[in-house]
């Protein structure tokens, strides 16, 4: 797969994860783009990549790039994915794919019409133990499934001093935790059991009406490292 080249959009936590994963798979990474030339260059140097892009137009105009990996806030997914597909690029997008059903349907139809591979990152289904359980279910070892219970527990936004773009309604979307980690749980259950989600009933609550926002931006899961606030 060394003749395949991808570009990373977003240099936060997931941008580094995608870069490392592609390298382990033998896929070339052409470069990276962030919100400014300075941040793009800093990410390029830190990840030892060949190019720091100056704009998304540069990425889409790079004939060597076969696919783009979208590691950006939720609100940017739809527009960037649409433009990439229209430019003939394959797309791998962090979840959720878009902010609403109409947008996701448009992207799915566009990918099919352009004959381009397009996917959303639901990696939990591939954990070895989960793959083992899925196979046991498919082999009939557990019998008929009547009910499924589970949880996806995180505490990285536990305190009112913890902060990330996901707490902003215009960036994370109205679905908030359902779109961010709830869909991971639903994808895991459907991939294991073969069942489909027909409806979702959520009891949502706001634990911190006011959060103490830091002066700069905070990457995902980095609050406990200190120095960001």
Backbone as CSV, one residue per row, in Angstrom:
resi,resn,N_x,N_y,N_z,CA_x,CA_y,CA_z,C_x,C_y,C_z
1,UNK,0.812,-1.212,0.000,0.000,0.000,0.000,0.846,1.262,0.000
2,UNK,2.115,1.126,-0.273,2.992,2.284,-0.208,2.708,3.297,-1.317
3,UNK,1.962,2.883,-2.351,1.628,3.809,-3.405,0.396,4.629,-3.069
4,UNK,-0.262,4.331,-1.940,-1.409,5.104,-1.479,-0.919,6.188,-0.534
5,UNK,-1.425,7.396,-0.719,-0.996,8.506,0.123,-2.212,9.217,0.696
6,UNK,-2.118,9.596,1.965,-3.229,10.261,2.645,-2.757,11.581,3.243
7,UNK,-3.708,12.468,3.471,-3.432,13.735,4.149,-4.251,13.781,5.437
8,UNK,-3.638,14.279,6.497,-4.296,14.383,7.799,-4.810,15.804,7.980
9,UNK,-6.086,15.926,8.316,-6.688,17.236,8.564,-6.978,17.343,10.055
10,UNK,-6.212,18.188,10.753,-6.333,18.319,12.195,-5.150,17.712,12.907
11,UNK,-4.485,18.503,13.739,-3.251,18.020,14.388,-3.425,17.743,15.874
12,UNK,-4.694,17.635,16.315,-4.916,17.334,17.726,-4.640,15.875,18.046
13,UNK,-5.238,15.399,19.123,-5.010,14.039,19.610,-5.204,12.997,18.509
14,UNK,-6.348,13.053,17.796,-6.651,12.040,16.801,-5.795,12.185,15.550
15,UNK,-5.336,13.385,15.247,-4.460,13.561,14.104,-3.194,12.734,14.241
16,UNK,-2.630,12.730,15.439,-1.446,11.916,15.702,-1.747,10.438,15.659
17,UNK,-2.925,10.049,16.158,-3.324,8.642,16.148,-3.461,8.131,14.713
18,UNK,-4.110,8.914,13.862,-4.289,8.505,12.469,-2.941,8.398,11.755
19,UNK,-2.057,9.357,12.018,-0.742,9.337,11.387,0.024,8.071,11.757
20,UNK,0.035,7.743,13.042,0.746,6.555,13.512,0.128,5.286,12.935
21,UNK,-1.191,5.233,12.893,-1.873,4.044,12.375,-1.581,3.826,10.893
22,UNK,-1.630,4.901,10.119,-1.335,4.782,8.693,0.079,4.276,8.467
23,UNK,1.007,4.785,9.243,2.392,4.332,9.107,2.528,2.845,9.413
24,UNK,1.838,2.391,10.434,1.910,0.972,10.790,1.303,0.091,9.706
25,UNK,0.363,0.652,8.957,-0.268,-0.085,7.870,0.521,0.016,6.569
26,UNK,1.563,0.832,6.564,2.353,0.999,5.364,1.786,1.995,4.383
27,UNK,0.862,2.840,4.831,0.266,3.867,3.970,1.038,5.170,4.137
28,UNK,1.413,5.783,3.041,2.155,7.031,3.113,1.293,8.189,3.567
29,UNK,1.870,9.093,4.344,1.179,10.300,4.792,1.850,11.490,4.107
30,UNK,1.126,12.140,3.217,1.695,13.217,2.408,1.940,14.486,3.215
31,UNK,1.078,14.745,4.198,1.232,15.954,4.985,0.059,16.172,5.906
32,UNK,0.048,17.338,6.546,-0.965,17.631,7.553,-1.404,19.081,7.446
33,UNK,-2.665,19.333,7.798,-3.233,20.685,7.798,-3.893,20.961,9.133
34,UNK,-3.622,22.147,9.686,-4.313,22.570,10.893,-4.891,23.967,10.658
35,UNK,-5.295,24.642,11.726,-6.048,25.888,11.584,-5.194,27.074,11.146
36,UNK,-3.887,26.950,11.199,-3.009,28.034,10.785,-1.723,27.448,10.211
37,UNK,-1.020,28.205,9.386,0.266,27.719,8.859,1.256,27.376,9.961
38,UNK,1.223,28.156,11.043,2.150,27.911,12.150,1.856,26.571,12.818
39,UNK,0.587,26.290,13.068,0.239,25.024,13.702,0.438,23.845,12.756
40,UNK,0.197,24.074,11.483,0.442,23.018,10.508,1.924,22.660,10.466
41,UNK,2.772,23.663,10.464,4.209,23.423,10.422,4.693,22.768,11.705
42,UNK,4.157,23.193,12.840,4.549,22.579,14.114,4.173,21.100,14.135
43,UNK,2.987,20.781,13.620,2.548,19.380,13.569,3.408,18.589,12.588
44,UNK,3.727,19.182,11.455,4.578,18.501,10.473,5.920,18.114,11.083
45,UNK,6.511,19.079,11.810,7.813,18.822,12.418,7.711,17.766,13.512
46,UNK,6.667,17.870,14.340,6.518,16.940,15.456,6.281,15.506,14.969
47,UNK,5.553,15.367,13.869,5.214,14.040,13.355,6.149,13.596,12.238
48,UNK,7.113,14.443,11.912,8.109,14.129,10.872,7.427,13.801,9.544
49,UNK,6.575,14.713,9.098,5.871,14.542,7.830,6.514,15.402,6.745
50,UNK,6.303,15.059,5.488,6.974,15.790,4.414,6.406,17.166,4.109
51,UNK,5.135,17.422,4.496,4.537,18.687,4.061,3.550,19.226,5.083
52,UNK,3.563,20.554,5.264,2.544,21.256,6.032,1.704,22.049,5.044
53,UNK,0.444,21.700,4.911,-0.426,22.381,3.953,-0.839,23.747,4.481
54,UNK,-1.027,24.677,3.553,-1.440,26.018,3.943,-2.937,26.223,3.924
55,UNK,-3.667,25.334,3.251,-5.121,25.466,3.161,-5.723,24.131,2.743
56,UNK,-7.018,24.010,2.923,-7.705,22.788,2.507,-7.719,22.674,0.989
57,UNK,-7.739,23.823,0.323,-7.675,23.817,-1.131,-6.378,23.178,-1.622
58,UNK,-5.287,23.426,-0.904,-4.016,22.806,-1.255,-4.088,21.292,-1.134
59,UNK,-4.724,20.827,-0.094,-4.873,19.383,0.114,-5.657,18.769,-1.040
60,UNK,-6.809,19.371,-1.352,-7.665,18.819,-2.393,-7.032,18.936,-3.772
61,UNK,-6.140,19.885,-3.935,-5.465,20.048,-5.215,-4.213,19.216,-5.363
62,UNK,-3.818,18.508,-4.319,-2.620,17.673,-4.352,-2.960,16.329,-4.990
63,UNK,-2.485,16.136,-6.215,-2.814,14.916,-6.947,-2.236,13.661,-6.304
64,UNK,-1.228,13.826,-5.453,-0.621,12.659,-4.806,-1.459,12.132,-3.651
65,UNK,-2.413,12.916,-3.199,-3.260,12.528,-2.063,-4.482,11.767,-2.560
66,UNK,-4.584,10.500,-2.167,-5.725,9.684,-2.562,-6.872,9.782,-1.563
67,UNK,-6.528,10.052,-0.297,-7.549,10.072,0.755,-7.248,11.143,1.782
68,UNK,-8.309,11.661,2.384,-8.147,12.609,3.486,-8.726,11.987,4.750
69,UNK,-8.045,12.230,5.863,-8.508,11.775,7.169,-8.932,13.002,7.963
70,UNK,-10.212,13.081,8.286,-10.766,14.250,8.953,-10.748,14.060,10.461
71,UNK,-9.818,14.759,11.118,-9.666,14.695,12.577,-9.923,16.085,13.143
72,UNK,-11.082,16.623,12.816,-11.440,17.998,13.155,-12.759,18.000,13.934
73,UNK,-13.140,19.135,14.537,-14.413,19.199,15.263,-15.604,18.801,14.404
74,UNK,-16.627,18.287,15.070,-17.805,17.737,14.401,-18.426,18.678,13.381
75,UNK,-18.477,19.966,13.702,-19.147,20.929,12.842,-18.486,21.062,11.481
76,UNK,-17.242,20.627,11.353,-16.514,20.748,10.094,-16.606,19.495,9.224
77,UNK,-17.112,18.414,9.764,-17.083,17.136,9.062,-17.827,17.176,7.729
78,UNK,-19.053,17.666,7.740,-19.882,17.596,6.533,-19.249,18.342,5.365
79,UNK,-18.904,19.598,5.577,-18.376,20.409,4.480,-17.059,19.846,3.954
80,UNK,-16.169,19.456,4.867,-14.872,18.940,4.427,-15.010,17.599,3.721
81,UNK,-15.862,16.737,4.220,-16.072,15.447,3.576,-16.703,15.628,2.198
82,UNK,-17.683,16.503,2.106,-18.342,16.756,0.822,-17.346,17.271,-0.209
83,UNK,-16.549,18.235,0.181,-15.579,18.815,-0.757,-14.526,17.796,-1.176
84,UNK,-14.113,16.945,-0.253,-13.118,15.922,-0.583,-13.684,14.913,-1.580
85,UNK,-14.919,14.473,-1.362,-15.540,13.521,-2.280,-15.738,14.145,-3.654
86,UNK,-16.139,15.393,-3.681,-16.323,16.084,-4.958,-14.998,16.251,-5.690
87,UNK,-13.896,16.303,-4.936,-12.568,16.423,-5.539,-11.987,15.070,-5.927
88,UNK,-12.742,14.009,-5.685,-12.287,12.677,-6.070,-11.434,11.970,-5.036
89,UNK,-11.454,12.464,-3.793,-10.671,11.832,-2.731,-11.524,10.834,-1.957
90,UNK,-10.877,9.801,-1.443,-11.516,8.928,-0.473,-11.510,9.649,0.876
91,UNK,-12.431,9.278,1.761,-12.579,9.999,3.030,-12.689,9.024,4.200
92,UNK,-11.903,9.267,5.236,-12.089,8.595,6.515,-12.319,9.684,7.548
93,UNK,-13.483,9.655,8.184,-13.913,10.754,9.052,-14.101,10.271,10.491
94,UNK,-13.673,11.079,11.433,-13.990,10.800,12.823,-15.496,10.950,13.035
95,UNK,-16.018,10.238,14.024,-17.460,10.331,14.248,-17.785,11.601,15.046
96,UNK,-19.043,12.071,14.905,-20.075,11.619,13.975,-19.782,12.119,12.562
97,UNK,-20.336,11.465,11.570,-20.053,11.836,10.189,-20.499,13.262,9.889
98,UNK,-21.613,13.679,10.452,-22.123,15.033,10.227,-23.013,15.419,11.409
99,UNK,-23.654,16.569,11.310,-24.428,17.099,12.438,-25.888,16.647,12.441
100,UNK,-26.366,16.096,11.320,-27.744,15.633,11.271,-27.898,14.572,10.179
101,UNK,-29.060,13.949,10.136,-29.305,12.853,9.215,-29.279,13.294,7.764
102,UNK,-29.795,14.482,7.478,-29.821,14.972,6.096,-28.400,15.093,5.549
103,UNK,-27.490,15.602,6.354,-26.106,15.749,5.918,-25.439,14.389,5.701
104,UNK,-25.663,13.475,6.602,-25.039,12.155,6.457,-25.569,11.427,5.230
105,UNK,-26.851,11.565,4.947,-27.422,10.938,3.757,-26.805,11.529,2.495
106,UNK,-26.631,12.846,2.479,-26.015,13.501,1.326,-24.611,12.954,1.081
107,UNK,-23.827,12.796,2.152,-22.462,12.289,2.012,-22.443,10.834,1.547
108,UNK,-23.330,10.031,2.088,-23.387,8.624,1.686,-23.745,8.503,0.206
109,UNK,-24.716,9.294,-0.237,-25.116,9.270,-1.642,-23.996,9.777,-2.544
110,UNK,-23.291,10.813,-2.085,-22.204,11.383,-2.881,-21.055,10.391,-3.031
111,UNK,-20.703,9.717,-1.936,-19.626,8.721,-1.994,-19.977,7.602,-2.967
112,UNK,-21.224,7.174,-2.948,-21.659,6.119,-3.857,-21.636,6.601,-5.305
113,UNK,-22.096,7.828,-5.519,-22.144,8.371,-6.880,-20.748,8.569,-7.455
114,UNK,-19.794,8.961,-6.607,-18.421,9.196,-7.057,-17.557,7.935,-6.977
115,UNK,-18.137,6.844,-6.495,-17.411,5.572,-6.370,-16.146,5.750,-5.537
116,UNK,-16.295,6.374,-4.397,-15.169,6.610,-3.504,-15.415,5.917,-2.169
117,UNK,-14.345,5.363,-1.604,-14.448,4.741,-0.284,-14.641,5.838,0.754
118,UNK,-15.557,5.613,1.657,-15.825,6.593,2.709,-16.191,5.841,3.979
119,UNK,-15.562,6.206,5.079,-15.816,5.488,6.322,-15.770,6.397,7.528
120,UNK,-16.305,5.886,8.620,-16.303,6.588,9.904,-15.543,5.716,10.899
121,UNK,-14.792,6.339,11.771,-13.898,5.604,12.677,-14.645,5.066,13.901
122,UNK,-14.945,3.778,13.888,-15.500,3.092,15.052,-14.564,1.933,15.385
123,UNK,-13.496,2.256,16.062,-12.426,1.281,16.282,-12.707,0.296,17.405
124,UNK,-13.634,0.623,18.303,-13.877,-0.232,19.464,-14.332,-1.625,19.029
125,UNK,-15.051,-1.716,17.920,-15.544,-3.017,17.449,-14.407,-3.978,17.103
126,UNK,-13.198,-3.438,16.877,-12.077,-4.279,16.477,-11.178,-4.693,17.640
127,UNK,-11.511,-4.308,18.860,-10.731,-4.785,19.992,-10.830,-6.310,20.042
128,UNK,-9.741,-6.992,20.320,-9.729,-8.461,20.242,-10.856,-9.144,21.019
129,UNK,-11.124,-8.677,22.229,-12.171,-9.327,23.021,-13.534,-9.127,22.377
130,UNK,-13.766,-7.954,21.808,-15.047,-7.694,21.149,-15.209,-8.538,19.890
131,UNK,-14.129,-8.725,19.151,-14.169,-9.585,17.972,-14.460,-11.030,18.383
132,UNK,-13.876,-11.456,19.493,-14.114,-12.809,20.003,-15.583,-13.004,20.371
133,UNK,-16.159,-12.015,21.068,-17.568,-12.111,21.458,-18.456,-12.148,20.219
134,UNK,-18.161,-11.305,19.228,-18.947,-11.287,17.995,-18.938,-12.657,17.317
135,UNK,-17.781,-13.283,17.281,-17.689,-14.585,16.642,-18.468,-15.650,17.414
136,UNK,-18.435,-15.584,18.732,-19.192,-16.538,19.532,-20.692,-16.366,19.307
137,UNK,-21.132,-15.105,19.176,-22.549,-14.857,18.915,-22.931,-15.421,17.554
138,UNK,-22.099,-15.182,16.549,-22.387,-15.661,15.196,-22.339,-17.187,15.106
139,UNK,-21.529,-17.800,15.958,-21.467,-19.264,15.984,-22.647,-19.887,16.711
140,UNK,-23.468,-19.053,17.349,-24.607,-19.554,18.089,-24.278,-20.025,19.486
141,UNK,-23.093,-19.673,19.993,-22.670,-20.148,21.308,-23.484,-19.549,22.451
142,UNK,-24.076,-18.372,22.254,-24.809,-17.710,23.343,-26.319,-17.796,23.151
143,UNK,-26.759,-18.401,22.055,-28.189,-18.530,21.822,-28.834,-17.229,21.374
144,UNK,-30.143,-17.165,21.491,-30.896,-15.982,21.076,-30.643,-14.827,22.035
145,UNK,-30.458,-13.618,21.491,-30.204,-12.437,22.314,-31.525,-11.742,22.621
146,UNK,-31.812,-11.586,23.911,-33.044,-10.937,24.334,-32.809,-9.497,24.788
147,UNK,-31.652,-9.235,25.354,-31.370,-7.883,25.841,-29.857,-7.680,25.881
148,UNK,-29.447,-6.443,25.699,-28.032,-6.086,25.758,-27.874,-4.894,26.696
149,UNK,-26.954,-5.013,27.636,-26.668,-3.911,28.558,-25.192,-3.557,28.470
150,UNK,-24.881,-2.284,28.617,-23.482,-1.879,28.565,-23.319,-0.420,28.914
151,UNK,-22.085,0.019,28.967,-21.804,1.418,29.284,-20.503,1.835,28.617
152,UNK,-20.356,3.125,28.433,-19.116,3.704,27.918,-18.781,4.846,28.868
153,UNK,-17.870,4.573,29.775,-17.609,5.513,30.879,-16.323,6.297,30.629
154,UNK,-16.416,7.605,30.695,-15.245,8.486,30.602,-15.349,9.567,31.671
155,UNK,-14.200,10.041,32.159,-14.228,11.080,33.194,-13.340,12.274,32.847
156,UNK,-12.934,12.394,31.578,-11.963,13.421,31.237,-12.566,14.825,31.170
157,UNK,-13.895,14.951,31.305,-14.538,16.256,31.416,-15.309,16.347,32.731
158,UNK,-14.796,15.664,33.742,-15.500,15.553,35.021,-15.607,16.869,35.764
159,UNK,-14.532,17.667,35.766,-14.510,18.892,36.578,-14.882,20.119,35.752
160,UNK,-15.328,21.165,36.438,-15.709,22.376,35.710,-14.501,23.113,35.137
161,UNK,-13.313,22.683,35.513,-12.092,23.243,34.927,-11.612,22.433,33.716
162,UNK,-12.249,21.274,33.461,-11.927,20.490,32.267,-12.633,21.122,31.076
163,UNK,-11.925,21.189,29.956,-12.493,21.903,28.818,-12.022,21.287,27.502
164,UNK,-12.892,21.345,26.501,-12.587,20.881,25.162,-13.662,21.439,24.237
165,UNK,-13.375,21.507,22.943,-14.364,22.038,22.002,-15.676,21.261,22.015
166,UNK,-15.644,20.021,22.495,-16.866,19.218,22.502,-17.955,19.773,23.413
167,UNK,-17.612,20.614,24.355,-18.629,21.179,25.239,-19.335,22.372,24.594
168,UNK,-18.908,22.811,23.428,-19.541,23.923,22.719,-20.612,23.383,21.771
169,UNK,-21.837,23.893,21.906,-22.949,23.383,21.111,-22.721,23.562,19.619
170,UNK,-22.083,24.652,19.215,-21.891,24.885,17.785,-20.763,24.044,17.200
171,UNK,-19.945,23.436,18.045,-18.857,22.582,17.578,-19.167,21.100,17.733
172,UNK,-19.745,20.730,18.859,-20.035,19.326,19.128,-21.381,18.867,18.619
173,UNK,-22.315,19.827,18.448,-23.648,19.484,17.980,-24.616,19.209,19.113
174,UNK,-25.882,19.173,18.786,-26.925,18.994,19.793,-26.899,17.616,20.437
175,UNK,-26.391,16.617,19.745,-26.393,15.266,20.289,-25.349,15.055,21.378
176,UNK,-24.331,15.926,21.407,-23.305,15.891,22.445,-22.780,14.479,22.709
177,UNK,-22.961,13.982,23.947,-22.363,12.705,24.343,-22.907,11.535,23.524
178,UNK,-24.144,11.650,23.044,-24.706,10.569,22.238,-23.907,10.399,20.948
179,UNK,-23.572,11.508,20.305,-22.815,11.451,19.053,-21.350,11.129,19.290
180,UNK,-20.818,11.542,20.428,-19.389,11.414,20.682,-19.003,10.010,21.137
181,UNK,-19.628,9.512,22.190,-19.291,8.171,22.672,-20.485,7.221,22.641
182,UNK,-21.706,7.761,22.634,-22.884,6.891,22.558,-22.921,6.093,21.266
183,UNK,-22.504,6.727,20.169,-22.507,6.010,18.896,-21.457,4.903,18.868
184,UNK,-20.373,5.067,19.626,-19.401,3.984,19.752,-20.076,2.750,20.350
185,UNK,-20.866,2.977,21.397,-21.541,1.867,22.068,-22.550,1.211,21.130
186,UNK,-23.314,2.044,20.412,-24.315,1.492,19.497,-23.655,0.726,18.350
187,UNK,-22.559,1.255,17.828,-21.857,0.553,16.756,-21.316,-0.781,17.252
188,UNK,-20.787,-0.796,18.473,-20.248,-2.033,19.030,-21.338,-3.087,19.153
189,UNK,-22.485,-2.695,19.663,-23.580,-3.643,19.861,-24.089,-4.169,18.521
190,UNK,-24.272,-3.293,17.549,-24.778,-3.751,16.256,-23.769,-4.635,15.544
191,UNK,-22.491,-4.309,15.652,-21.476,-5.130,14.985,-21.343,-6.498,15.643
192,UNK,-21.564,-6.557,16.946,-21.480,-7.835,17.653,-22.688,-8.722,17.370
193,UNK,-23.866,-8.143,17.474,-25.099,-8.926,17.468,-25.748,-9.061,16.099
194,UNK,-25.463,-8.112,15.198,-26.160,-8.098,13.919,-27.510,-7.412,14.002
195,UNK,-27.889,-6.965,15.205,-29.135,-6.228,15.377,-28.965,-4.802,14.892
196,UNK,-30.070,-4.101,14.643,-30.028,-2.724,14.194,-30.741,-1.815,15.189
197,UNK,-30.242,-0.602,15.319,-30.870,0.394,16.190,-32.072,0.986,15.463
198,UNK,-33.241,0.907,16.054,-34.451,1.456,15.445,-34.844,2.790,16.044
199,UNK,-34.475,3.014,17.312,-34.812,4.276,17.968,-33.870,4.482,19.139
200,UNK,-33.682,5.735,19.514,-32.810,6.074,20.641,-33.589,6.943,21.618
201,UNK,-33.573,6.557,22.879,-34.192,7.343,23.945,-33.101,7.714,24.933
202,UNK,-32.831,8.996,25.075,-31.716,9.441,25.910,-32.196,10.351,27.028
203,UNK,-31.645,10.147,28.203,-31.888,11.023,29.348,-30.644,11.891,29.506
204,UNK,-30.704,13.106,29.002,-29.542,13.986,28.981,-29.574,14.984,30.139
205,UNK,-28.406,15.344,30.619,-28.309,16.320,31.709,-27.023,17.117,31.554
206,UNK,-27.054,18.360,32.018,-25.864,19.215,32.028,-25.314,19.245,33.444
207,UNK,-24.120,18.720,33.631,-23.535,18.634,34.959,-22.863,19.933,35.379
208,UNK,-22.310,20.659,34.418,-21.651,21.934,34.712,-22.250,23.025,33.827
209,UNK,-23.224,23.788,34.339,-23.822,24.871,33.545,-22.789,25.892,33.081
210,UNK,-21.738,26.076,33.888,-20.666,27.001,33.532,-19.331,26.276,33.683
211,UNK,-18.493,26.371,32.655,-17.152,25.806,32.725,-16.121,26.924,32.675
212,UNK,-15.004,26.708,33.363,-13.913,27.675,33.357,-13.036,27.404,32.142
213,UNK,-13.216,28.240,31.127,-12.511,28.029,29.869,-11.075,28.532,29.960
214,UNK,-10.111,27.744,29.500,-8.710,28.175,29.541,-8.446,29.246,28.485
215,UNK,-7.307,29.884,28.589,-6.963,30.943,27.639,-6.690,30.373,26.248
216,UNK,-6.113,29.191,26.176,-5.830,28.550,24.894,-6.715,27.348,24.690
217,UNK,-6.507,26.662,23.561,-7.274,25.459,23.273,-6.646,24.252,23.967
218,UNK,-7.466,23.268,24.284,-7.019,22.066,24.984,-7.320,20.854,24.119
219,UNK,-6.309,20.031,23.866,-6.516,18.833,23.083,-7.282,17.788,23.888
220,UNK,-7.917,16.880,23.193,-8.650,15.796,23.824,-7.745,14.984,24.743
221,UNK,-8.254,14.692,25.936,-7.578,13.868,26.939,-6.301,14.498,27.495
222,UNK,-6.013,15.771,27.201,-4.744,16.352,27.638,-4.866,17.198,28.902
223,UNK,-6.058,17.362,29.443,-6.248,18.221,30.604,-5.460,17.807,31.816
224,UNK,-5.286,16.508,32.008,-4.589,16.010,33.199,-3.068,16.157,33.107
225,UNK,-2.582,16.572,31.927,-1.140,16.718,31.784,-0.609,17.965,32.455
226,UNK,-1.508,18.922,32.711,-1.092,20.139,33.407,-0.525,21.166,32.460
227,UNK,-0.647,22.438,32.869,-0.055,23.512,32.106,-0.953,24.097,31.046
228,UNK,-2.117,23.436,30.713,-2.970,23.956,29.679,-3.949,25.003,30.182
229,UNK,-4.165,25.073,31.478,-5.170,25.960,32.014,-4.520,27.047,32.839
